């Protein structure tokens, strides 16, 4: 599967006039939305907490979680926290957004789309 890049609209829930449209890599190995600090500052997001992150190479680091953003992708939207990385980092879309909005990655078309089993609204599994 090649790289899947999607346009993602982000809006500060507490300051809706602070909004950006960015290109982000869909990373099914990532958990959360990851943004460079420059975008976090532009959105005026508030610090929520700190977490330990593990990178693909096994290294770990402490990072700050900011929120709350309204994320819009593939005709669906939801509220999310984001992890801030150093400026220059690639924005990433992780599994939490994909699961909450019930989106699937189509590797042949290299795009994200609503789950065909729930085309009108996200379906959340409660087992």
DASUL-V627406 format. One record per helix or strand of 2 or more residues. SS is the DSSP state (~ for helix, > for strand). FROM is the first residue (numbers start at 1). LEN is the number of residues. If there is no record, write none. Layout:
# DASUL-V627406
ss:SS from:FROM len:LEN
ss:SS from:FROM len:LEN
This chain:
# DASUL-V627406
ss:> from:5 len:8
ss:> from:19 len:8
ss:> from:33 len:4
ss:~ from:37 len:7
ss:> from:46 len:9
ss:> from:60 len:14
ss:> from:76 len:10
ss:> from:92 len:2
ss:~ from:95 len:6
ss:> from:103 len:4
ss:> from:111 len:4
ss:~ from:116 len:3
